[in-house]
Amino acid sequence: MIFRFFRGSQNSRIIDQLHGEVMAAARQPYFFTRMGVADSLEGRFECLALMSTPVIMALAAHPEPGPQMAQDLTDAIFAHLDIALRETGVSDVGIPKKMKKLAQSYLGRASAYRAALTGPDDQALQAAITRNVYGGEGLSAADLTRYVRACAHELADLPLASYVSGHAPFPSAEQFFT
């Protein structure tokens, strides 16, 4: 019965809710004001890739409709990126080239984060965050690494019913570090 609910675009409300929660998590002011993430389009893109990966991993690990929801959420993220590019003035002719570059960047980061999150320690995750979020600069990614690891554990432990209801709760970064 639940599988019928997720056919076609009937799950768009749920995916929109999940997408909103991922976006809210990625845009937490604490990242930009206290953790040294650049408050720019690039910095926000990096946070989006970082925060969406644990949700997509958790959804994909559940039985159906989890994997389909993971794909739908990924599609929603790319649809949002397309809209954002258009709003910044990229022409219709330039959109495909920019989207291809964004897709490669996003998928590369998601792959690195996914591999690091399934690993036994935080070295690979911290290296990926340092490279991508902080541009390889000397800023310490240790705190952000701990936060992302904690998010990944919490999201992986959520029952599918939580996701089906449109909820993927992220801990507040500010409360996490206080």
Secondary structure as a PSIPRED ss2 file (coil, helix, strand):
# PSIPRED VFORMAT (PSIPRED V4.0)

   1 M C   1.000  0.000  0.000
   2 I H   0.000  1.000  0.000
   3 F H   0.000  1.000  0.000
   4 R H   0.000  1.000  0.000
   5 F H   0.000  1.000  0.000
   6 F C   1.000  0.000  0.000
   7 R C   1.000  0.000  0.000
   8 G C   1.000  0.000  0.000
   9 S C   1.000  0.000  0.000
  10 Q C   1.000  0.000  0.000
  11 N C   1.000  0.000  0.000
  12 S H   0.000  1.000  0.000
  13 R H   0.000  1.000  0.000
  14 I H   0.000  1.000  0.000
  15 I H   0.000  1.000  0.000
  16 D H   0.000  1.000  0.000
  17 Q H   0.000  1.000  0.000
  18 L H   0.000  1.000  0.000
  19 H H   0.000  1.000  0.000
  20 G H   0.000  1.000  0.000
  21 E H   0.000  1.000  0.000
  22 V H   0.000  1.000  0.000
  23 M H   0.000  1.000  0.000
  24 A H   0.000  1.000  0.000
  25 A H   0.000  1.000  0.000
  26 A H   0.000  1.000  0.000
  27 R C   1.000  0.000  0.000
  28 Q C   1.000  0.000  0.000
  29 P H   0.000  1.000  0.000
  30 Y H   0.000  1.000  0.000
  31 F H   0.000  1.000  0.000
  32 F H   0.000  1.000  0.000
  33 T H   0.000  1.000  0.000
  34 R C   1.000  0.000  0.000
  35 M C   1.000  0.000  0.000
  36 G C   1.000  0.000  0.000
  37 V C   1.000  0.000  0.000
  38 A C   1.000  0.000  0.000
  39 D C   1.000  0.000  0.000
  40 S C   1.000  0.000  0.000
  41 L H   0.000  1.000  0.000
  42 E H   0.000  1.000  0.000
  43 G H   0.000  1.000  0.000
  44 R H   0.000  1.000  0.000
  45 F H   0.000  1.000  0.000
  46 E H   0.000  1.000  0.000
  47 C H   0.000  1.000  0.000
  48 L H   0.000  1.000  0.000
  49 A H   0.000  1.000  0.000
  50 L H   0.000  1.000  0.000
  51 M H   0.000  1.000  0.000
  52 S H   0.000  1.000  0.000
  53 T H   0.000  1.000  0.000
  54 P H   0.000  1.000  0.000
  55 V H   0.000  1.000  0.000
  56 I H   0.000  1.000  0.000
  57 M H   0.000  1.000  0.000
  58 A H   0.000  1.000  0.000
  59 L H   0.000  1.000  0.000
  60 A H   0.000  1.000  0.000
  61 A H   0.000  1.000  0.000
  62 H C   1.000  0.000  0.000
  63 P C   1.000  0.000  0.000
  64 E C   1.000  0.000  0.000
  65 P C   1.000  0.000  0.000
  66 G H   0.000  1.000  0.000
  67 P H   0.000  1.000  0.000
  68 Q H   0.000  1.000  0.000
  69 M H   0.000  1.000  0.000
  70 A H   0.000  1.000  0.000
  71 Q H   0.000  1.000  0.000
  72 D H   0.000  1.000  0.000
  73 L H   0.000  1.000  0.000
  74 T H   0.000  1.000  0.000
  75 D H   0.000  1.000  0.000
  76 A H   0.000  1.000  0.000
  77 I H   0.000  1.000  0.000
  78 F H   0.000  1.000  0.000
  79 A H   0.000  1.000  0.000
  80 H H   0.000  1.000  0.000
  81 L H   0.000  1.000  0.000
  82 D H   0.000  1.000  0.000
  83 I H   0.000  1.000  0.000
  84 A H   0.000  1.000  0.000
  85 L H   0.000  1.000  0.000
  86 R H   0.000  1.000  0.000
  87 E H   0.000  1.000  0.000
  88 T C   1.000  0.000  0.000
  89 G C   1.000  0.000  0.000
  90 V C   1.000  0.000  0.000
  91 S C   1.000  0.000  0.000
  92 D C   1.000  0.000  0.000
  93 V C   1.000  0.000  0.000
  94 G C   1.000  0.000  0.000
  95 I H   0.000  1.000  0.000
  96 P H   0.000  1.000  0.000
  97 K H   0.000  1.000  0.000
  98 K H   0.000  1.000  0.000
  99 M H   0.000  1.000  0.000
 100 K H   0.000  1.000  0.000
 101 K H   0.000  1.000  0.000
 102 L H   0.000  1.000  0.000
 103 A H   0.000  1.000  0.000
 104 Q H   0.000  1.000  0.000
 105 S H   0.000  1.000  0.000
 106 Y H   0.000  1.000  0.000
 107 L H   0.000  1.000  0.000
 108 G H   0.000  1.000  0.000
 109 R H   0.000  1.000  0.000
 110 A H   0.000  1.000  0.000
 111 S H   0.000  1.000  0.000
 112 A H   0.000  1.000  0.000
 113 Y H   0.000  1.000  0.000
 114 R H   0.000  1.000  0.000
 115 A H   0.000  1.000  0.000
 116 A H   0.000  1.000  0.000
 117 L H   0.000  1.000  0.000
 118 T C   1.000  0.000  0.000
 119 G C   1.000  0.000  0.000
 120 P C   1.000  0.000  0.000
 121 D C   1.000  0.000  0.000
 122 D C   1.000  0.000  0.000
 123 Q H   0.000  1.000  0.000
 124 A H   0.000  1.000  0.000
 125 L H   0.000  1.000  0.000
 126 Q H   0.000  1.000  0.000
 127 A H   0.000  1.000  0.000
 128 A H   0.000  1.000  0.000
 129 I H   0.000  1.000  0.000
 130 T H   0.000  1.000  0.000
 131 R H   0.000  1.000  0.000
 132 N H   0.000  1.000  0.000
 133 V C   1.000  0.000  0.000
 134 Y C   1.000  0.000  0.000
 135 G C   1.000  0.000  0.000
 136 G C   1.000  0.000  0.000
 137 E C   1.000  0.000  0.000
 138 G C   1.000  0.000  0.000
 139 L C   1.000  0.000  0.000
 140 S C   1.000  0.000  0.000
 141 A C   1.000  0.000  0.000
 142 A H   0.000  1.000  0.000
 143 D H   0.000  1.000  0.000
 144 L H   0.000  1.000  0.000
 145 T H   0.000  1.000  0.000
 146 R H   0.000  1.000  0.000
 147 Y H   0.000  1.000  0.000
 148 V H   0.000  1.000  0.000
 149 R H   0.000  1.000  0.000
 150 A H   0.000  1.000  0.000
 151 C H   0.000  1.000  0.000
 152 A H   0.000  1.000  0.000
 153 H H   0.000  1.000  0.000
 154 E H   0.000  1.000  0.000
 155 L H   0.000  1.000  0.000
 156 A H   0.000  1.000  0.000
 157 D H   0.000  1.000  0.000
 158 L C   1.000  0.000  0.000
 159 P C   1.000  0.000  0.000
 160 L H   0.000  1.000  0.000
 161 A H   0.000  1.000  0.000
 162 S H   0.000  1.000  0.000
 163 Y H   0.000  1.000  0.000
 164 V H   0.000  1.000  0.000
 165 S C   1.000  0.000  0.000
 166 G C   1.000  0.000  0.000
 167 H C   1.000  0.000  0.000
 168 A C   1.000  0.000  0.000
 169 P C   1.000  0.000  0.000
 170 F C   1.000  0.000  0.000
 171 P C   1.000  0.000  0.000
 172 S C   1.000  0.000  0.000
 173 A H   0.000  1.000  0.000
 174 E H   0.000  1.000  0.000
 175 Q H   0.000  1.000  0.000
 176 F H   0.000  1.000  0.000
 177 F C   1.000  0.000  0.000
 178 T C   1.000  0.000  0.000
